[in-house]
């Protein structure tokens, strides 16, 4: 597996949750798994970090309408 990392390790490196890493990995098509764990290359981690940092946050917050 070389220098592959799990989603948990990637999340610690990036500074976000494992769920965020997994969500972005799915969105970007990074679907490699080892057992039950998602594994990523350093390049994929860098791509997820870049995309996550330029996103505007939780899109569900914008959908709430107060009356």
PyMOL commands that set and color helices and strands:
alter all, ss='L'
color gray80, all
select helices_A, chain A and resi 7-14+18-28+42-54+59-63
alter helices_A, ss='H'
color red, helices_A
select strands_A, chain A and resi 5-6+33-34+37-40
alter strands_A, ss='S'
color yellow, strands_A
deselect
rebuild
show_as cartoon
